[in-house]
């Protein structure tokens, strides 16, 4: 059972987050900005996890790995952490300009 391919057919590549963050033409200024950019990754991870929980874990199929979901979580986490670094950078630049 491959949860990743069953729950999504187009998982964004890790570089897409960087591109999405850059397309805003300005650094994100808040956690809400970061959440917006990373939302699709979050939804993909949550769909995978819910599918695993419903069809494997609660069904007692503990031999079914959720590694695919873990990989999707890591991609979401990487997007979010990168975004938060950019928020911090933006705040530091803003402080320096005053």
C-alpha positions in Angstrom: 0.0 0.0 0.0 1.5 3.3 -1.1 -0.3 6.0 0.8 1.4 8.8 -1.0 0.3 7.8 -4.4 -3.2 6.9 -3.2 -3.8 10.3 -1.6 -2.2 12.6 -4.1 -1.0 12.5 -7.6 1.0 15.7 -7.7 3.2 16.2 -4.7 5.0 19.5 -5.0 8.7 19.4 -5.2 10.7 20.9 -2.3 11.9 23.7 -4.7 8.3 24.8 -5.2 8.1 26.3 -1.7 11.1 28.4 -2.3 9.7 29.6 -5.6 6.3 30.3 -4.0 7.9 32.3 -1.2 10.0 34.3 -3.7 7.0 35.0 -5.9 5.4 37.1 -3.2 7.9 39.8 -4.2 8.5 40.6 -0.5 9.5 38.6 2.4 6.7 37.1 4.5 5.9 39.3 7.4 3.8 36.9 9.5 3.1 33.3 10.3 -0.2 33.8 8.3 1.9 34.5 5.2 3.9 31.3 5.7 0.8 29.3 6.4 -0.7 30.5 3.1 2.4 29.5 1.1 2.7 26.1 2.7 -1.1 25.3 2.9 -1.1 22.8 -0.1 1.7 20.8 1.5 -0.2 20.7 4.8 -3.3 19.5 3.1 -1.5 16.7 1.2 0.2 15.5 4.4 -3.1 15.6 6.4 -4.9 13.6 3.6 -2.1 11.0 3.7 -2.2 10.7 7.4 -6.0 10.5 7.7 -5.9 7.8 5.0 -3.3 5.8 6.9 -5.1 6.3 10.2 -8.5 5.2 8.8 -7.4 2.4 6.5 -4.3 0.9 8.3 -4.0 1.9 11.9 -7.6 1.7 13.1 -8.1 -1.4 10.9 -5.3 -3.1 12.9 -2.9 -3.3 9.9 0.1 -2.1 11.9 2.5 -3.6 9.4 1.5 -0.8 6.9 4.1 1.9 7.2 3.3 5.5 7.2 6.8 6.4 5.8 5.2 8.1 2.8 3.2 10.4 5.2 6.4 11.1 7.2 8.1 12.2 4.0 5.2 14.5 3.2 5.3 15.9 6.7 9.0 16.6 6.4 8.3 18.6 3.2 5.6 20.6 4.9 7.8 21.2 7.9 10.7 22.3 5.6 8.4 24.8 3.9 7.2 26.2 7.2 10.6 26.5 8.8 12.0 28.2 5.7 9.1 30.6 5.7 9.7 31.4 9.4 13.3 32.1 8.8 12.3 34.6 6.1 9.8 36.2 8.5 12.6 36.6 11.1 14.9 38.0 8.4 12.2 40.5 7.3 11.7 41.6 10.9 15.5 42.0 11.4 15.7 44.1 8.3 12.7 46.2 9.4 14.3 46.9 12.8 17.6 47.9 11.1 15.8 50.5 8.9 14.4 52.4 11.8 
